[in-house]
Amino acid sequence: MKINRIVLVTATLWIGAVAVSLAASAQMGTWKLNERKSQFSSKARTNLVTYSVAKGDMVKVDVEGVDRDSKPIHWSWIGKFDGKSYKVKHNPIAEMASYKMIDDRTKEITMTKDGKTVAMTTVKVAKDGKSRTVTTTFTDAEGKKTTDKAFYDKM
């Protein structure tokens, strides 16, 4: 019985530590597009991105925006920032995504469809934690490599 309590207390502390470390991450929170500063190659854009703790050490990413035809889109991803691919739900261009932390303020995202890379993204949070820059390279509908640069403010 005493061993069960020790295991329970240890597990609770571990889960709490993971949640606190994720909550303290510069990446976490809600980010709103600053369209005035951003540069896009098409009408497609991500207007709002929210990072939250999903369960345990998993992170949930919810994305709202518009596609190339200015139609609303909402997609989500649940996974870890460990560089492994996890399923993307309702994304118009990708079915899997891997998020890899480079340092505490920088991560790289690789999105794939049918096993092929469709977009590479670098996200850098400013030192003050109030803004971030998102640079995405992808192949457009005509087969041309394109780079978009988006700026976001933390809400």
LOKOL-744491 format. One record per residue (C-alpha): x, y, z; residue in three letters; residue number from 1. Coordinates in Angstrom, 3 decimals, m for minus. Example, Ala and Ser with C-alpha at 12.3 -4.5 7.8 and 13.67 -1.06 7.14 Angstrom:
2
+----------+----------+----------+------+-----+
|        x |        y |        z | code | pos |
+----------+----------+----------+------+-----+
|   12.300 |   m4.500 |    7.800 |  ALA |   1 |
|   13.670 |   m1.060 |    7.140 |  SER |   2 |
+----------+----------+----------+------+-----+
***
This chain:
155
+----------+----------+----------+------+-----+
|        x |        y |        z | code | pos |
+----------+----------+----------+------+-----+
|    0.000 |    0.000 |    0.000 |  MET |   1 |
|    2.853 |    2.375 |    0.848 |  LYS |   2 |
|    4.518 |    1.613 |   m2.507 |  ILE |   3 |
|    1.281 |    2.474 |   m4.356 |  ASN |   4 |
|    1.184 |    5.886 |   m2.639 |  ARG |   5 |
|    4.805 |    6.544 |   m3.546 |  ILE |   6 |
|    4.131 |    5.625 |   m7.172 |  VAL |   7 |
|    0.988 |    7.797 |   m7.217 |  LEU |   8 |
|    2.769 |   10.797 |   m5.683 |  VAL |   9 |
|    5.744 |   10.390 |   m8.039 |  THR |  10 |
|    3.471 |   10.133 |  m11.094 |  ALA |  11 |
|    1.471 |   13.188 |   m9.990 |  THR |  12 |
|    4.639 |   15.243 |   m9.496 |  LEU |  13 |
|    6.009 |   14.137 |  m12.882 |  TRP |  14 |
|    2.785 |   15.034 |  m14.706 |  ILE |  15 |
|    2.695 |   18.381 |  m12.916 |  GLY |  16 |
|    6.315 |   19.093 |  m13.861 |  ALA |  17 |
|    5.636 |   18.296 |  m17.524 |  VAL |  18 |
|    2.558 |   20.543 |  m17.558 |  ALA |  19 |
|    4.464 |   23.399 |  m15.898 |  VAL |  20 |
|    7.418 |   23.064 |  m18.298 |  SER |  21 |
|    5.100 |   23.079 |  m21.329 |  LEU |  22 |
|    3.096 |   25.999 |  m19.954 |  ALA |  23 |
|    6.342 |   27.930 |  m19.430 |  ALA |  24 |
|    7.503 |   27.276 |  m23.012 |  SER |  25 |
|    7.795 |   30.412 |  m25.124 |  ALA |  26 |
|    5.816 |   28.618 |  m27.848 |  GLN |  27 |
|    2.674 |   28.094 |  m25.757 |  MET |  28 |
|   m0.351 |   30.410 |  m25.855 |  GLY |  29 |
|   m2.407 |   32.085 |  m28.570 |  THR |  30 |
|   m0.767 |   33.931 |  m31.439 |  TRP |  31 |
|   m2.584 |   36.372 |  m33.750 |  LYS |  32 |
|   m1.334 |   37.222 |  m37.241 |  LEU |  33 |
|    0.024 |   40.739 |  m37.737 |  ASN |  34 |
|   m0.950 |   40.959 |  m41.387 |  GLU |  35 |
|    0.543 |   44.424 |  m41.848 |  ARG |  36 |
|    4.091 |   43.119 |  m41.229 |  LYS |  37 |
|    3.655 |   39.772 |  m43.024 |  SER |  38 |
|    4.505 |   38.800 |  m46.611 |  GLN |  39 |
|    2.519 |   36.096 |  m48.418 |  PHE |  40 |
|    2.747 |   34.612 |  m51.903 |  SER |  41 |
|   m0.990 |   33.805 |  m52.060 |  SER |  42 |
|   m4.237 |   34.562 |  m50.238 |  LYS |  43 |
|   m3.689 |   31.575 |  m47.930 |  ALA |  44 |
|   m2.772 |   32.543 |  m44.388 |  ARG |  45 |
|   m2.947 |   31.415 |  m40.815 |  THR |  46 |
|   m4.748 |   34.040 |  m38.742 |  ASN |  47 |
|   m4.731 |   32.463 |  m35.280 |  LEU |  48 |
|   m2.599 |   29.702 |  m33.728 |  VAL |  49 |
|   m3.124 |   28.302 |  m30.235 |  THR |  50 |
|   m0.669 |   25.980 |  m28.438 |  TYR |  51 |
|   m2.029 |   24.263 |  m25.327 |  SER |  52 |
|   m1.294 |   21.225 |  m23.168 |  VAL |  53 |
|   m3.327 |   18.297 |  m24.519 |  ALA |  54 |
|   m2.666 |   15.412 |  m22.143 |  LYS |  55 |
|    0.491 |   14.596 |  m20.215 |  GLY |  56 |
|    3.415 |   15.786 |  m22.309 |  ASP |  57 |
|    1.388 |   16.108 |  m25.519 |  MET |  58 |
|    0.779 |   19.525 |  m27.089 |  VAL |  59 |
|   m2.306 |   20.543 |  m29.047 |  LYS |  60 |
|   m2.012 |   23.063 |  m31.872 |  VAL |  61 |
|   m5.214 |   24.634 |  m33.229 |  ASP |  62 |
|   m4.953 |   26.720 |  m36.399 |  VAL |  63 |
|   m7.529 |   29.005 |  m37.982 |  GLU |  64 |
|   m7.057 |   30.778 |  m41.279 |  GLY |  65 |
|   m8.039 |   30.893 |  m44.922 |  VAL |  66 |
|   m6.976 |   28.795 |  m47.916 |  ASP |  67 |
|   m5.829 |   30.012 |  m51.359 |  ARG |  68 |
|   m9.454 |   30.704 |  m52.306 |  ASP |  69 |
|  m10.031 |   32.724 |  m49.092 |  SER |  70 |
|  m12.269 |   29.965 |  m47.685 |  LYS |  71 |
|  m12.048 |   29.444 |  m43.902 |  PRO |  72 |
|   m9.966 |   26.520 |  m42.654 |  ILE |  73 |
|   m9.433 |   25.031 |  m39.213 |  HIS |  74 |
|   m6.922 |   22.281 |  m38.598 |  TRP |  75 |
|   m5.301 |   20.741 |  m35.543 |  SER |  76 |
|   m2.314 |   18.655 |  m34.468 |  TRP |  77 |
|   m1.610 |   16.761 |  m31.245 |  ILE |  78 |
|    1.918 |   15.529 |  m30.601 |  GLY |  79 |
|    5.236 |   16.239 |  m28.969 |  LYS |  80 |
|    7.972 |   18.672 |  m29.935 |  PHE |  81 |
|   10.269 |   15.657 |  m30.476 |  ASP |  82 |
|   10.822 |   15.686 |  m34.245 |  GLY |  83 |
|    8.551 |   12.661 |  m34.826 |  LYS |  84 |
|    5.570 |   12.847 |  m37.179 |  SER |  85 |
|    2.051 |   12.999 |  m35.755 |  TYR |  86 |
|   m1.265 |   13.109 |  m37.608 |  LYS |  87 |
|   m2.722 |   16.446 |  m38.713 |  VAL |  88 |
|   m6.520 |   16.743 |  m38.810 |  LYS |  89 |
|   m8.300 |   18.743 |  m41.531 |  HIS |  90 |
|   m5.194 |   20.408 |  m43.001 |  ASN |  91 |
|   m5.739 |   21.082 |  m46.723 |  PRO |  92 |
|   m2.105 |   20.398 |  m47.708 |  ILE |  93 |
|   m0.680 |   17.946 |  m45.136 |  ALA |  94 |
|   m1.599 |   14.771 |  m43.287 |  GLU |  95 |
|    1.413 |   14.555 |  m40.921 |  MET |  96 |
|    3.605 |   17.094 |  m39.125 |  ALA |  97 |
|    6.710 |   16.928 |  m36.979 |  SER |  98 |
|    7.644 |   19.687 |  m34.552 |  TYR |  99 |
|   11.275 |   19.810 |  m33.422 |  LYS | 100 |
|   12.617 |   22.219 |  m30.810 |  MET | 101 |
|   15.942 |   23.782 |  m31.795 |  ILE | 102 |
|   16.206 |   25.848 |  m28.617 |  ASP | 103 |
|   13.698 |   27.265 |  m26.103 |  ASP | 104 |
|   12.490 |   29.934 |  m28.575 |  ARG | 105 |
|   12.951 |   28.208 |  m31.969 |  THR | 106 |
|   11.277 |   25.201 |  m33.536 |  LYS | 107 |
|   11.171 |   23.616 |  m36.964 |  GLU | 108 |
|    8.021 |   22.093 |  m38.441 |  ILE | 109 |
|    8.019 |   19.636 |  m41.331 |  THR | 110 |
|    4.650 |   18.884 |  m42.941 |  MET | 111 |
|    4.150 |   15.886 |  m45.205 |  THR | 112 |
|    1.515 |   14.352 |  m47.442 |  LYS | 113 |
|    1.814 |   10.858 |  m48.904 |  ASP | 114 |
|    5.313 |   10.693 |  m47.374 |  GLY | 115 |
|    6.546 |   13.762 |  m49.258 |  LYS | 116 |
|    7.520 |   17.054 |  m47.634 |  THR | 117 |
|    5.031 |   19.781 |  m48.576 |  VAL | 118 |
|    6.185 |   22.567 |  m46.234 |  ALA | 119 |
|    9.126 |   23.444 |  m43.984 |  MET | 120 |
|    8.607 |   26.073 |  m41.299 |  THR | 121 |
|   10.849 |   27.802 |  m38.779 |  THR | 122 |
|    9.167 |   29.536 |  m35.823 |  VAL | 123 |
|   11.198 |   31.998 |  m33.738 |  LYS | 124 |
|    9.736 |   33.613 |  m30.633 |  VAL | 125 |
|   11.204 |   37.016 |  m29.737 |  ALA | 126 |
|   13.288 |   37.280 |  m26.557 |  LYS | 127 |
|   10.514 |   39.245 |  m24.843 |  ASP | 128 |
|    7.999 |   36.459 |  m25.689 |  GLY | 129 |
|    5.470 |   38.927 |  m27.120 |  LYS | 130 |
|    5.898 |   38.182 |  m30.835 |  SER | 131 |
|    7.155 |   35.536 |  m33.211 |  ARG | 132 |
|    8.299 |   35.195 |  m36.802 |  THR | 133 |
|    7.178 |   32.235 |  m38.918 |  VAL | 134 |
|    9.054 |   31.500 |  m42.155 |  THR | 135 |
|    7.511 |   28.806 |  m44.359 |  THR | 136 |
|    8.906 |   27.366 |  m47.579 |  THR | 137 |
|    6.565 |   25.285 |  m49.747 |  PHE | 138 |
|    5.815 |   24.385 |  m53.337 |  THR | 139 |
|    2.881 |   26.358 |  m54.731 |  ASP | 140 |
|    0.117 |   25.091 |  m57.048 |  ALA | 141 |
|    2.305 |   25.786 |  m60.114 |  GLU | 142 |
|    5.231 |   23.757 |  m58.711 |  GLY | 143 |
|    7.310 |   26.821 |  m57.797 |  LYS | 144 |
|    9.161 |   26.954 |  m54.455 |  LYS | 145 |
|    7.850 |   29.886 |  m52.436 |  THR | 146 |
|    8.609 |   31.395 |  m49.041 |  THR | 147 |
|    6.126 |   33.236 |  m46.838 |  ASP | 148 |
|    7.111 |   35.262 |  m43.784 |  LYS | 149 |
|    4.444 |   35.855 |  m41.157 |  ALA | 150 |
|    4.593 |   37.874 |  m37.951 |  PHE | 151 |
|    2.421 |   37.105 |  m34.941 |  TYR | 152 |
|    1.651 |   38.886 |  m31.683 |  ASP | 153 |
|    0.900 |   36.983 |  m28.489 |  LYS | 154 |
|   m2.609 |   37.514 |  m27.195 |  MET | 155 |
+----------+----------+----------+------+-----+
***
